[in-house]
C-alpha cells in the first residue's frame, strides 16, 4: 500500500484525533493527543514474502500485536498489545487497507485495529474487532521518516541456465594443428 511503501517511520491518528501510543510498561497500547511524543512513532517493517503485510515496531523495540485476549468480558473487541517477536508470528502482521484518504489495518484473521472512544474503560483503549462499518477503524497515516528504498519485496526471478552459443568454427590451420598436421605459413593457395 502506497501509505507505507517508502515510509521508515509513521504516526497513526484516528477519528478521535488521538495517536496510537506504545506505553512505557512495554506491553500496553493506548491513544493520546500528543503526536510529538516518541511513543507515537512506529517503525515500518515489511513482512518477508508478502507484498502487503507490514509490522509496526514501537520505540521500545516491541511490535504492535493483535492478541486473542478479550478486552472486556462480554464485549467483542480483543486487546492490542506490544510483544517481542519470537520466530514467525502472524499476530504482529497488519495489512493496510485503503479507504479514501485513510487506512484500516487488518489482521491475518480479518479483524481491524480500532481506536475506541466513549466513557472509561473504553476511552483511549485500542482493540481489534471484526465489525467493518465503524469509523473507529479508520486511521490517518503521518509519515515521519522516509527511506530511499521501497518496502515492497522485490521478486527475484529464478536463475536460468544461459544457453551457450555453439562452438566457433575453427580455421583450417587450427583444425590441422589439432589433427597433428602443420600448415606452413604462406602455403595456402600454392601448388
RAVEN-V772357 format. One record per residue. N is the residue number from 1. RES is the residue in three letters. OMEGA is omega in degrees with one decimal (none if undefined). Layout:
((N RES OMEGA) (N RES OMEGA))
This chain:
((1 UNK -172.7) (2 UNK 178.2) (3 UNK -172.0) (4 UNK -173.4) (5 UNK -178.7) (6 UNK -178.6) (7 UNK 172.8) (8 UNK 177.8) (9 UNK -178.2) (10 UNK 166.1) (11 UNK -179.3) (12 UNK -178.7) (13 UNK -176.6) (14 UNK -177.5) (15 UNK 179.0) (16 UNK -177.5) (17 UNK 177.5) (18 UNK -176.1) (19 UNK 174.9) (20 UNK -173.6) (21 UNK 170.6) (22 UNK -178.5) (23 UNK -176.0) (24 UNK 177.1) (25 UNK 177.6) (26 UNK 176.6) (27 UNK -172.3) (28 UNK 174.8) (29 UNK 178.7) (30 UNK 174.3) (31 UNK -178.9) (32 UNK -177.6) (33 UNK -175.3) (34 UNK -179.6) (35 UNK 179.9) (36 UNK 177.9) (37 UNK -179.7) (38 UNK -178.6) (39 UNK 178.6) (40 UNK -177.3) (41 UNK -179.5) (42 UNK 176.9) (43 UNK -178.4) (44 UNK 176.7) (45 UNK 176.8) (46 UNK 176.2) (47 UNK -178.4) (48 UNK 177.6) (49 UNK 179.9) (50 UNK 177.8) (51 UNK -173.2) (52 UNK -172.6) (53 UNK 177.3) (54 UNK 168.6) (55 UNK 177.0) (56 UNK -176.1) (57 UNK -178.2) (58 UNK 177.6) (59 UNK 179.2) (60 UNK 178.2) (61 UNK 177.8) (62 UNK -170.2) (63 UNK 173.8) (64 UNK -170.6) (65 UNK 175.8) (66 UNK -179.1) (67 UNK 176.1) (68 UNK -177.3) (69 UNK 178.4) (70 UNK 176.8) (71 UNK 176.4) (72 UNK 177.8) (73 UNK 179.3) (74 UNK 178.7) (75 UNK -176.3) (76 UNK -176.0) (77 UNK 176.5) (78 UNK -175.9) (79 UNK 168.1) (80 UNK -174.0) (81 UNK 171.3) (82 UNK 177.9) (83 UNK 172.9) (84 UNK 179.2) (85 UNK 173.6) (86 UNK -177.5) (87 UNK -179.0) (88 UNK -178.4) (89 UNK -176.3) (90 UNK 179.2) (91 UNK 177.4) (92 UNK 179.9) (93 UNK -178.1) (94 UNK 176.9) (95 UNK 177.9) (96 UNK 177.8) (97 UNK -177.2) (98 UNK 173.9) (99 UNK -174.3) (100 UNK 178.8) (101 UNK -177.4) (102 UNK -176.8) (103 UNK 166.3) (104 UNK 175.4) (105 UNK -174.5) (106 UNK 175.5) (107 UNK 177.2) (108 UNK -178.5) (109 UNK 175.5) (110 UNK 176.2) (111 UNK -178.0) (112 UNK 176.1) (113 UNK -175.9) (114 UNK 171.6) (115 UNK -174.6) (116 UNK 174.9) (117 UNK 177.2) (118 UNK -177.1) (119 UNK 174.6) (120 UNK 8.2) (121 UNK -178.7) (122 UNK -174.5) (123 UNK 177.3) (124 UNK 177.3) (125 UNK 178.6) (126 UNK -179.5) (127 UNK 169.5) (128 UNK -172.5) (129 UNK -177.4) (130 UNK 177.2) (131 UNK -172.8) (132 UNK -170.9) (133 UNK -174.8) (134 UNK 174.1) (135 UNK 179.3) (136 UNK 178.8) (137 UNK -174.6) (138 UNK -178.5) (139 UNK 168.3) (140 UNK 179.7) (141 UNK 174.2) (142 UNK 178.1) (143 UNK -177.3) (144 UNK -179.3) (145 UNK 179.5) (146 UNK 175.4) (147 UNK 180.0) (148 UNK -179.8) (149 UNK 175.4) (150 UNK -179.1) (151 UNK 179.4) (152 UNK -179.9) (153 UNK -179.8) (154 UNK 177.7) (155 UNK -179.4) (156 UNK -178.9) (157 UNK 179.7) (158 UNK 178.8) (159 UNK 177.4) (160 UNK 176.6) (161 UNK 176.5) (162 UNK 176.8) (163 UNK 179.7) (164 UNK 179.7) (165 UNK 179.5) (166 UNK -178.6) (167 UNK 180.0) (168 UNK 178.5) (169 UNK -177.1) (170 UNK 175.6) (171 UNK -179.3) (172 UNK 179.4) (173 UNK 178.2) (174 UNK 179.1) (175 UNK -178.9) (176 UNK 180.0) (177 UNK -178.9) (178 UNK -179.4) (179 UNK 176.8) (180 UNK 179.3) (181 UNK 176.5) (182 UNK 177.8) (183 UNK 179.9) (184 UNK -179.3) (185 UNK 178.2) (186 UNK -178.1) (187 UNK -179.5) (188 UNK 174.5) (189 UNK 178.3) (190 UNK 174.3) (191 UNK none))
